[in-house]
Structure formats: C-alpha cells, structure tokens
C-alpha cells in the first residue's frame, strides 16, 4: 500500500510532467505562455 503522501507526490509529479508537455506544445506552436501563466489560468 502507498501512504497518502506517496500518492500525492506521484500524482503531483505526473501532473507536473503533463503540464510540462503541454507548455512544450504551446511553445512549439510559437505562442509565449509561461508555466505560471498557465497555472494562473487553470
């Protein structure tokens, strides 16, 4: 079994990597959003 903290850490890492991929795609599309701006929008 995982502890709640371990699950939260894994989920956070997963969400963070998804967000990084999303940011990379946006940058590839030649738009300029920072990770902070996306976080603020979400």
PyMOL Python script that loads the backbone (N, CA, C, O; Angstrom):
from pymol import cmd

cmd.read_pdbstr("""\
ATOM      1  N   UNK A   1       0.843  -1.207   0.000  1.00  0.00           N
ATOM      2  CA  UNK A   1       0.000   0.000   0.000  1.00  0.00           C
ATOM      3  C   UNK A   1       0.880   1.260   0.000  1.00  0.00           C
ATOM      4  O   UNK A   1       1.973   1.281   0.566  1.00  0.00           O
ATOM      5  N   UNK A   2       0.377   2.275  -0.637  1.00  0.00           N
ATOM      6  CA  UNK A   2       1.066   3.563  -0.626  1.00  0.00           C
ATOM      7  C   UNK A   2       0.467   4.437   0.461  1.00  0.00           C
ATOM      8  O   UNK A   2      -0.730   4.365   0.738  1.00  0.00           O
ATOM      9  N   UNK A   3       1.288   5.247   1.065  1.00  0.00           N
ATOM     10  CA  UNK A   3       0.751   6.230   2.000  1.00  0.00           C
ATOM     11  C   UNK A   3       0.150   7.382   1.189  1.00  0.00           C
ATOM     12  O   UNK A   3       0.437   7.537   0.002  1.00  0.00           O
ATOM     13  N   UNK A   4      -0.670   8.165   1.835  1.00  0.00           N
ATOM     14  CA  UNK A   4      -1.297   9.300   1.157  1.00  0.00           C
ATOM     15  C   UNK A   4      -0.237  10.256   0.611  1.00  0.00           C
ATOM     16  O   UNK A   4      -0.372  10.776  -0.496  1.00  0.00           O
ATOM     17  N   UNK A   5       0.815  10.482   1.392  1.00  0.00           N
ATOM     18  CA  UNK A   5       1.872  11.393   0.928  1.00  0.00           C
ATOM     19  C   UNK A   5       2.543  10.864  -0.329  1.00  0.00           C
ATOM     20  O   UNK A   5       2.853  11.633  -1.239  1.00  0.00           O
ATOM     21  N   UNK A   6       2.771   9.553  -0.385  1.00  0.00           N
ATOM     22  CA  UNK A   6       3.398   8.962  -1.575  1.00  0.00           C
ATOM     23  C   UNK A   6       2.490   9.117  -2.790  1.00  0.00           C
ATOM     24  O   UNK A   6       2.955   9.448  -3.881  1.00  0.00           O
ATOM     25  N   UNK A   7       1.210   8.879  -2.599  1.00  0.00           N
ATOM     26  CA  UNK A   7       0.248   9.021  -3.699  1.00  0.00           C
ATOM     27  C   UNK A   7       0.203  10.470  -4.173  1.00  0.00           C
ATOM     28  O   UNK A   7       0.196  10.737  -5.374  1.00  0.00           O
ATOM     29  N   UNK A   8       0.171  11.406  -3.219  1.00  0.00           N
ATOM     30  CA  UNK A   8       0.144  12.821  -3.591  1.00  0.00           C
ATOM     31  C   UNK A   8       1.408  13.216  -4.346  1.00  0.00           C
ATOM     32  O   UNK A   8       1.350  13.980  -5.309  1.00  0.00           O
ATOM     33  N   UNK A   9       2.549  12.693  -3.905  1.00  0.00           N
ATOM     34  CA  UNK A   9       3.815  13.010  -4.575  1.00  0.00           C
ATOM     35  C   UNK A   9       3.818  12.467  -6.003  1.00  0.00           C
ATOM     36  O   UNK A   9       4.235  13.157  -6.933  1.00  0.00           O
ATOM     37  N   UNK A  10       3.350  11.227  -6.172  1.00  0.00           N
ATOM     38  CA  UNK A  10       3.289  10.631  -7.509  1.00  0.00           C
ATOM     39  C   UNK A  10       2.322  11.398  -8.402  1.00  0.00           C
ATOM     40  O   UNK A  10       2.631  11.686  -9.558  1.00  0.00           O
ATOM     41  N   UNK A  11       1.158  11.726  -7.864  1.00  0.00           N
ATOM     42  CA  UNK A  11       0.159  12.460  -8.643  1.00  0.00           C
ATOM     43  C   UNK A  11       0.695  13.835  -9.026  1.00  0.00           C
ATOM     44  O   UNK A  11       0.489  14.298 -10.148  1.00  0.00           O
ATOM     45  N   UNK A  12       1.377  14.479  -8.096  1.00  0.00           N
ATOM     46  CA  UNK A  12       1.946  15.791  -8.365  1.00  0.00           C
ATOM     47  C   UNK A  12       2.995  15.729  -9.455  1.00  0.00           C
ATOM     48  O   UNK A  12       3.054  16.597 -10.327  1.00  0.00           O
ATOM     49  N   UNK A  13       3.836  14.684  -9.401  1.00  0.00           N
ATOM     50  CA  UNK A  13       4.880  14.528 -10.406  1.00  0.00           C
ATOM     51  C   UNK A  13       4.255  14.258 -11.773  1.00  0.00           C
ATOM     52  O   UNK A  13       4.711  14.787 -12.787  1.00  0.00           O
ATOM     53  N   UNK A  14       3.213  13.435 -11.793  1.00  0.00           N
ATOM     54  CA  UNK A  14       2.527  13.105 -13.038  1.00  0.00           C
ATOM     55  C   UNK A  14       1.884  14.357 -13.635  1.00  0.00           C
ATOM     56  O   UNK A  14       2.037  14.633 -14.825  1.00  0.00           O
ATOM     57  N   UNK A  15       1.166  15.110 -12.802  1.00  0.00           N
ATOM     58  CA  UNK A  15       0.518  16.331 -13.275  1.00  0.00           C
ATOM     59  C   UNK A  15       1.560  17.332 -13.762  1.00  0.00           C
ATOM     60  O   UNK A  15       1.357  18.013 -14.767  1.00  0.00           O
ATOM     61  N   UNK A  16       2.669  17.415 -13.047  1.00  0.00           N
ATOM     62  CA  UNK A  16       3.728  18.340 -13.423  1.00  0.00           C
ATOM     63  C   UNK A  16       4.317  17.972 -14.781  1.00  0.00           C
ATOM     64  O   UNK A  16       4.591  18.850 -15.599  1.00  0.00           O
ATOM     65  N   UNK A  17       4.512  16.669 -15.024  1.00  0.00           N
ATOM     66  CA  UNK A  17       5.081  16.264 -16.311  1.00  0.00           C
ATOM     67  C   UNK A  17       4.079  16.498 -17.436  1.00  0.00           C
ATOM     68  O   UNK A  17       4.470  16.857 -18.548  1.00  0.00           O
ATOM     69  N   UNK A  18       2.792  16.299 -17.159  1.00  0.00           N
ATOM     70  CA  UNK A  18       1.772  16.596 -18.173  1.00  0.00           C
ATOM     71  C   UNK A  18       1.773  18.082 -18.499  1.00  0.00           C
ATOM     72  O   UNK A  18       1.691  18.471 -19.664  1.00  0.00           O
ATOM     73  N   UNK A  19       1.867  18.909 -17.464  1.00  0.00           N
ATOM     74  CA  UNK A  19       1.870  20.351 -17.672  1.00  0.00           C
ATOM     75  C   UNK A  19       3.106  20.774 -18.458  1.00  0.00           C
ATOM     76  O   UNK A  19       3.027  21.631 -19.338  1.00  0.00           O
ATOM     77  N   UNK A  20       4.250  20.167 -18.136  1.00  0.00           N
ATOM     78  CA  UNK A  20       5.475  20.473 -18.881  1.00  0.00           C
ATOM     79  C   UNK A  20       5.315  20.120 -20.361  1.00  0.00           C
ATOM     80  O   UNK A  20       5.755  20.872 -21.231  1.00  0.00           O
ATOM     81  N   UNK A  21       4.686  18.977 -20.645  1.00  0.00           N
ATOM     82  CA  UNK A  21       4.440  18.580 -22.036  1.00  0.00           C
ATOM     83  C   UNK A  21       3.524  19.586 -22.722  1.00  0.00           C
ATOM     84  O   UNK A  21       3.744  19.950 -23.878  1.00  0.00           O
ATOM     85  N   UNK A  22       2.491  20.035 -22.001  1.00  0.00           N
ATOM     86  CA  UNK A  22       1.534  20.994 -22.531  1.00  0.00           C
ATOM     87  C   UNK A  22       2.234  22.320 -22.843  1.00  0.00           C
ATOM     88  O   UNK A  22       2.020  22.915 -23.899  1.00  0.00           O
ATOM     89  N   UNK A  23       3.073  22.769 -21.905  1.00  0.00           N
ATOM     90  CA  UNK A  23       3.829  24.002 -22.113  1.00  0.00           C
ATOM     91  C   UNK A  23       4.741  23.870 -23.331  1.00  0.00           C
ATOM     92  O   UNK A  23       4.848  24.795 -24.135  1.00  0.00           O
ATOM     93  N   UNK A  24       5.394  22.718 -23.462  1.00  0.00           N
ATOM     94  CA  UNK A  24       6.288  22.496 -24.600  1.00  0.00           C
ATOM     95  C   UNK A  24       5.509  22.557 -25.910  1.00  0.00           C
ATOM     96  O   UNK A  24       5.990  23.125 -26.891  1.00  0.00           O
ATOM     97  N   UNK A  25       4.316  21.979 -25.935  1.00  0.00           N
ATOM     98  CA  UNK A  25       3.494  22.014 -27.152  1.00  0.00           C
ATOM     99  C   UNK A  25       3.088  23.436 -27.494  1.00  0.00           C
ATOM    100  O   UNK A  25       3.105  23.826 -28.662  1.00  0.00           O
ATOM    101  N   UNK A  26       2.725  24.206 -26.489  1.00  0.00           N
ATOM    102  CA  UNK A  26       2.336  25.598 -26.725  1.00  0.00           C
ATOM    103  C   UNK A  26       3.522  26.390 -27.265  1.00  0.00           C
ATOM    104  O   UNK A  26       3.376  27.180 -28.198  1.00  0.00           O
ATOM    105  N   UNK A  27       4.694  26.177 -26.676  1.00  0.00           N
ATOM    106  CA  UNK A  27       5.895  26.869 -27.161  1.00  0.00           C
ATOM    107  C   UNK A  27       6.189  26.468 -28.598  1.00  0.00           C
ATOM    108  O   UNK A  27       6.591  27.300 -29.411  1.00  0.00           O
ATOM    109  N   UNK A  28       5.985  25.181 -28.914  1.00  0.00           N
ATOM    110  CA  UNK A  28       6.210  24.715 -30.280  1.00  0.00           C
ATOM    111  C   UNK A  28       5.254  25.404 -31.245  1.00  0.00           C
ATOM    112  O   UNK A  28       5.589  25.628 -32.408  1.00  0.00           O
ATOM    113  N   UNK A  29       4.073  25.736 -30.761  1.00  0.00           N
ATOM    114  CA  UNK A  29       3.086  26.418 -31.592  1.00  0.00           C
ATOM    115  C   UNK A  29       3.398  27.910 -31.703  1.00  0.00           C
ATOM    116  O   UNK A  29       2.622  28.684 -32.265  1.00  0.00           O
ATOM    117  N   UNK A  30       4.568  28.299 -31.147  1.00  0.00           N
ATOM    118  CA  UNK A  30       5.070  29.667 -31.278  1.00  0.00           C
ATOM    119  C   UNK A  30       4.214  30.680 -30.541  1.00  0.00           C
ATOM    120  O   UNK A  30       4.081  31.823 -30.977  1.00  0.00           O
ATOM    121  N   UNK A  31       3.637  30.263 -29.432  1.00  0.00           N
ATOM    122  CA  UNK A  31       2.951  31.198 -28.548  1.00  0.00           C
ATOM    123  C   UNK A  31       3.791  31.309 -27.287  1.00  0.00           C
ATOM    124  O   UNK A  31       4.559  30.401 -26.969  1.00  0.00           O
ATOM    125  N   UNK A  32       3.653  32.388 -26.586  1.00  0.00           N
ATOM    126  CA  UNK A  32       4.524  32.593 -25.432  1.00  0.00           C
ATOM    127  C   UNK A  32       3.715  32.634 -24.144  1.00  0.00           C
ATOM    128  O   UNK A  32       3.303  33.698 -23.681  1.00  0.00           O
ATOM    129  N   UNK A  33       3.499  31.464 -23.582  1.00  0.00           N
ATOM    130  CA  UNK A  33       2.894  31.350 -22.266  1.00  0.00           C
ATOM    131  C   UNK A  33       3.944  30.779 -21.333  1.00  0.00           C
ATOM    132  O   UNK A  33       4.677  29.861 -21.701  1.00  0.00           O
ATOM    133  N   UNK A  34       4.017  31.307 -20.151  1.00  0.00           N
ATOM    134  CA  UNK A  34       4.899  30.708 -19.154  1.00  0.00           C
ATOM    135  C   UNK A  34       4.089  29.718 -18.343  1.00  0.00           C
ATOM    136  O   UNK A  34       2.858  29.751 -18.347  1.00  0.00           O
ATOM    137  N   UNK A  35       4.784  28.846 -17.654  1.00  0.00           N
ATOM    138  CA  UNK A  35       4.107  27.867 -16.807  1.00  0.00           C
ATOM    139  C   UNK A  35       3.248  28.581 -15.757  1.00  0.00           C
ATOM    140  O   UNK A  35       2.148  28.125 -15.444  1.00  0.00           O
ATOM    141  N   UNK A  36       3.738  29.683 -15.220  1.00  0.00           N
ATOM    142  CA  UNK A  36       2.986  30.428 -14.215  1.00  0.00           C
ATOM    143  C   UNK A  36       1.680  30.964 -14.812  1.00  0.00           C
ATOM    144  O   UNK A  36       0.633  30.907 -14.167  1.00  0.00           O
ATOM    145  N   UNK A  37       1.738  31.474 -16.019  1.00  0.00           N
ATOM    146  CA  UNK A  37       0.527  31.995 -16.655  1.00  0.00           C
ATOM    147  C   UNK A  37      -0.505  30.891 -16.850  1.00  0.00           C
ATOM    148  O   UNK A  37      -1.702  31.108 -16.660  1.00  0.00           O
ATOM    149  N   UNK A  38      -0.036  29.709 -17.229  1.00  0.00           N
ATOM    150  CA  UNK A  38      -0.959  28.593 -17.401  1.00  0.00           C
ATOM    151  C   UNK A  38      -1.545  28.188 -16.058  1.00  0.00           C
ATOM    152  O   UNK A  38      -2.745  27.934 -15.956  1.00  0.00           O
ATOM    153  N   UNK A  39      -0.704  28.126 -15.022  1.00  0.00           N
ATOM    154  CA  UNK A  39      -1.204  27.799 -13.682  1.00  0.00           C
ATOM    155  C   UNK A  39      -2.255  28.805 -13.242  1.00  0.00           C
ATOM    156  O   UNK A  39      -3.276  28.428 -12.666  1.00  0.00           O
ATOM    157  N   UNK A  40      -2.011  30.091 -13.513  1.00  0.00           N
ATOM    158  CA  UNK A  40      -2.969  31.127 -13.134  1.00  0.00           C
ATOM    159  C   UNK A  40      -4.282  30.958 -13.882  1.00  0.00           C
ATOM    160  O   UNK A  40      -5.347  31.269 -13.350  1.00  0.00           O
ATOM    161  N   UNK A  41      -4.212  30.466 -15.112  1.00  0.00           N
ATOM    162  CA  UNK A  41      -5.411  30.322 -15.932  1.00  0.00           C
ATOM    163  C   UNK A  41      -6.222  29.087 -15.558  1.00  0.00           C
ATOM    164  O   UNK A  41      -7.425  29.024 -15.815  1.00  0.00           O
ATOM    165  N   UNK A  42      -5.563  28.113 -14.955  1.00  0.00           N
ATOM    166  CA  UNK A  42      -6.244  26.844 -14.659  1.00  0.00           C
ATOM    167  C   UNK A  42      -7.062  26.922 -13.396  1.00  0.00           C
ATOM    168  O   UNK A  42      -7.695  25.939 -13.009  1.00  0.00           O
TER     169      UNK A  42
END
""", "prot")
cmd.dss("prot")
cmd.show_as("cartoon", "prot")
cmd.util.cbc("prot")
cmd.orient("prot")
